[in-house]
Amino acid sequence: MKMKAITLKAFGPPENMAIGDWEKPTPGNREILVKVHATAINRADTLQRQGKYPPPKGASEIMGLEMAGEVVELGPDCKKWKKGDLVCGLLAGGGYAEFAVIHEDLALPIPKGLSVEEAAAIPEVFLTAFQAIDWLAKLQGGEKILIHAGASGVGTAGIQIAREKGAEIFITASKSKHEVCRKLGANYTIDYQSKEFNLEIVKFTQGKGVNVIVDFIAAPYFQKNLETLSFDGRMVMLALMGSPKANTINLAPILRKRLKIMGSTLRARSLDYKTRLSKDLEKFAWSLFESGKIKPIIDTTFSWENVAEAHHYMEANKNIGKIVLKIT
Ligand SMILES: NC(=O)c1ccc[n+]([C@@H]2O[C@H](COP(=O)([O-])OP(=O)(O)OC[C@H]3O[C@@H](n4cnc5c(N)ncnc54)[C@H](OP(=O)(O)O)[C@@H]3O)[C@@H](O)[C@H]2O)c1
C-alpha cells in the first residue's frame, strides 16, 4: 500500500523536497499506526536533507522526528490504545508522511484542550529540554540557569520548565526575540550579538555565576561557559551550532569549580530510554499543558506543500519556538 510523504530527490537544498509516494508502514506487534495530522520541523531534518545526519539503523528514511494524529490501526499485541485515540510522540524518523508507526509505550495522549498542531510541537523540544534540565543537570528550585538560544524551540520549552522548577533564568538570543523569552519567564535576557554573555552574567550574579547551562553553540562558547558556571555547576551540551572544534581552552575551571560537563542526543536512544523520558515528562508537564500554565510555542504553521519554505525559514533563524507542518 502506498501513502504520500515528503520525499527527497537528492541531498541538497530545500527545493529538493516534494510530496511523493512512499510505502505505507505496517505496525509491528506493539506498534500503532497513526494518521499524521501534523509534524514539526527540527534542525536535524535540515541536516538530514543535506546528507549530514543519516537516520539511525532501522528508522524510517523519511524526515520528521515527531508527530501528532489519530490512531488508525493497532499491532496484534497492542493494549494501550484504540482506534480513534489522539496521540503525539517522538519518532526516530517518518513524521513528514500521511502515516507513521510508533511503539505503543512511546505514544502520549494529546493533552486535553490542545490542538493537534500544538501537540506536534511538544515531543522533540520538551523532551530534549526536560532531559537536559531535569534528568541531566538536576536543576533545583532557587538555582540559576543560563539557556542559550533562548528563543529556539528547545529554548522556549526550557524556559518554561525551568520557571516551573522555580529557577532564576538567564537567556541569550537576538534582541528582537527577548520579549517573548521574558513573557515565558526569563528573568534576564542577553543580546549575544552586542554583549559578551559571560560578562553580563558576572554583572547580574555579582560574580557568582550560574548553576546550570544549556548550550547549543559548543566551541565558540566553551571557554566563556566554563567561566560562567558557579561551583558545582553543570553544563549540558545539546548541539554544535557554532563549531565542534575548539583551539585553545583553559580547562582549569572544570577542576577548580568541580564542574560537570555533559552532552546528549535523543534520536538514537533506546526505546526504553525514550519511553521512560516520555513518561516522566508526561508526569511533570501534562497537567501544566492542560491548565495552560505551559504551552508549546508555535511561530508558524506551514502546509506540507510548503515544506521547502518552512526549512528556509528555520535556516534563516527567523523562528521563535516551533515551526509546524500541517499534513493534509
Ligand atoms: N541533542 C539533542 O538531543 C537535541 C534535540 C533537539 C534539538 N537539538 C539541537 O538543538 C539546537 C536547537 O534546536 P531548535 O529546534 O530548538 O532550534 P531552532 O528553533 O531552530 O532555534 C535555533 C536558534 O539558535 C540561534 N542560533 C543559531 N546559530 C547560532 C549561533 N551560532 N550562535 C548563537 N545562536 C545561534 C538562533 O536564534 P537567535 O536569533 O537568537 O540567534 C536560532 O533561531 C539545534 O542545533 C538542534 O539540532 C539537539
The ligand as a MOL file (V3000), in Angstrom:
LIG
                    3D

  0  0  0     0  0            999 V3000
M  V30 BEGIN CTAB
M  V30 COUNTS 48 52 0 0 0
M  V30 BEGIN ATOM
M  V30 1 N 20.9150 16.8750 21.4630 0
M  V30 2 C 19.6280 16.7200 21.3220 0
M  V30 3 O 19.0360 15.7670 21.8210 0
M  V30 4 C 18.8510 17.7350 20.5290 0
M  V30 5 C 17.4530 17.6510 20.4290 0
M  V30 6 C 16.7610 18.6640 19.7490 0
M  V30 7 C 17.4650 19.6940 19.1580 0
M  V30 8 N 18.8200 19.6910 19.2520 0 CHG=1
M  V30 9 C 19.6050 20.7710 18.6190 0
M  V30 10 O 19.4250 21.9250 19.3930 0
M  V30 11 C 19.5330 23.0820 18.5630 0
M  V30 12 C 18.3110 23.9370 18.7770 0
M  V30 13 O 17.2140 23.2630 18.2080 0
M  V30 14 P 15.8370 24.0070 17.9790 0
M  V30 15 O 14.9640 23.1510 17.1690 0
M  V30 16 O 15.3520 24.4670 19.2840 0 CHG=-1
M  V30 17 O 16.3840 25.2250 17.1030 0
M  V30 18 P 15.6430 26.4550 16.4500 0
M  V30 19 O 14.2620 26.6090 16.9730 0
M  V30 20 O 15.8580 26.3560 15.0030 0
M  V30 21 O 16.4830 27.7170 17.0110 0
M  V30 22 C 17.8430 27.8460 16.8750 0
M  V30 23 C 18.2290 29.2840 17.2320 0
M  V30 24 O 19.5840 29.3030 17.6810 0
M  V30 25 C 20.1340 30.5780 17.4490 0
M  V30 26 N 21.4390 30.3710 16.8200 0
M  V30 27 C 21.7050 29.7480 15.6610 0
M  V30 28 N 23.0170 29.7350 15.4150 0
M  V30 29 C 23.6040 30.3720 16.4400 0
M  V30 30 C 24.9490 30.6770 16.7900 0
M  V30 31 N 25.9750 30.3230 16.0080 0
M  V30 32 N 25.1890 31.3400 17.9320 0
M  V30 33 C 24.1790 31.6870 18.7390 0
M  V30 34 N 22.8700 31.4290 18.4770 0
M  V30 35 C 22.6000 30.7760 17.3440 0
M  V30 36 C 19.1600 31.3240 16.5270 0
M  V30 37 O 18.4200 32.2390 17.3270 0
M  V30 38 P 18.9100 33.7490 17.5510 0
M  V30 39 O 18.1710 34.5980 16.5610 0
M  V30 40 O 18.5810 34.0590 18.9530 0
M  V30 41 O 20.3850 33.7500 17.2650 0
M  V30 42 C 18.2390 30.2310 16.0550 0
M  V30 43 O 16.9350 30.6980 15.7250 0
M  V30 44 C 19.6840 22.5780 17.1260 0
M  V30 45 O 21.0370 22.5910 16.7690 0
M  V30 46 C 19.1610 21.1520 17.2170 0
M  V30 47 O 19.7250 20.3060 16.2490 0
M  V30 48 C 19.5160 18.7620 19.9150 0
M  V30 END ATOM
M  V30 BEGIN BOND
M  V30 1 1 1 2
M  V30 2 2 2 3
M  V30 3 1 2 4
M  V30 4 1 4 5
M  V30 5 2 4 48
M  V30 6 2 5 6
M  V30 7 1 6 7
M  V30 8 2 7 8
M  V30 9 1 8 9
M  V30 10 1 8 48
M  V30 11 1 9 10
M  V30 12 1 9 46
M  V30 13 1 10 11
M  V30 14 1 11 12
M  V30 15 1 11 44
M  V30 16 1 12 13
M  V30 17 1 13 14
M  V30 18 2 14 15
M  V30 19 1 14 16
M  V30 20 1 14 17
M  V30 21 1 17 18
M  V30 22 2 18 19
M  V30 23 1 18 20
M  V30 24 1 18 21
M  V30 25 1 21 22
M  V30 26 1 22 23
M  V30 27 1 23 24
M  V30 28 1 23 42
M  V30 29 1 24 25
M  V30 30 1 25 26
M  V30 31 1 25 36
M  V30 32 1 26 27
M  V30 33 1 26 35
M  V30 34 2 27 28
M  V30 35 1 28 29
M  V30 36 1 29 30
M  V30 37 2 29 35
M  V30 38 1 30 31
M  V30 39 2 30 32
M  V30 40 1 32 33
M  V30 41 2 33 34
M  V30 42 1 34 35
M  V30 43 1 36 37
M  V30 44 1 36 42
M  V30 45 1 37 38
M  V30 46 2 38 39
M  V30 47 1 38 40
M  V30 48 1 38 41
M  V30 49 1 42 43
M  V30 50 1 44 45
M  V30 51 1 44 46
M  V30 52 1 46 47
M  V30 END BOND
M  V30 END CTAB
M  END
